[in-house]
Amino acid sequence: MQLSRVSLAFAAVASLGIATTSYGDILAYEGFNYQASSLNTANGGIGFSGAWVTNPNVPLSQTSLNYPSGTNLTPIGGSASSPGNGIANRNLSFTINNETEGTYYFSFLIQRSAPPNITSGVFVSGLQLQPHPGNGLARIDLGIGSDGFLRACIDGQPCNKPNYAIEEGVTYFVVARLDTAAGEDRLRVAFFNPSQQVPNSEPVWEIDRMLTLAESISTIAIRGGGSTAWDVDEIRITTTYAEATGAIPEPASLALVTGSALLILRRRSR
Ligand SMILES: [Ca+2]
């Protein structure tokens, strides 16, 4: 009897917490929910202006990559492969102005599907955030080096990387936070392997660097090169950490309500 009372109280607290929490806005989402076999001219998702333009072809799989276990997000549709030594661009329907104060989150799934290849130097393949299709100015690269390491790079500046290479055939969840401001901007990145719990509050970021982005961000790109074969899925751009990761926010009021509920239960049990 007492147990069911406790369960009901927590169910009520949980539903209250969710019902009163704002999750902010998803600015863009691409889950690769397409029947076609290639990405060129695909025009789904939200937050985009126009379709994907790929050069060369980007093969689509009908199977999604998976989030780390316990992540409160569900992939849809399939996933995309890397475009060989090419690029796939898609314009956003909004612009991130790097000279105005703002906070943005980016998340996506990435998996390396071939051994490292460093015969031609380290080339970074991955998701690019850039001002114009293909010109590479003020570009942020989040992805995989041809040496097999995860990397976060800013165009023309040294890359940052965690001190481990990513395993072939293992999907990693990449979460990034970009704070824009007049003058210097700040980029933070964390990588989660399939068994790592994505925390409900912001993680200890593995990469945290200041940078100066000269232009706005209005395009995303899937960039291939250096013979690094990889897959990408579930691209999100949001204004909150919760929307980017599926984390359940913990509003201050929830702690208060939980405390009150426990107090009531203690009184009843006496
Ligand atoms: Ca998907």
Boltz pocket constraint, residues with backbone or C-beta under 6 A from the ligand:
constraints:
  - pocket:
      binder: B
      contacts: [[A, 30], [A, 31], [A, 32], [A, 33], [A, 63], [A, 64], [A, 65], [A, 75], [A, 76], [A, 77], [A, 78], [A, 79], [A, 233], [A, 234]]
      max_distance: 6.0
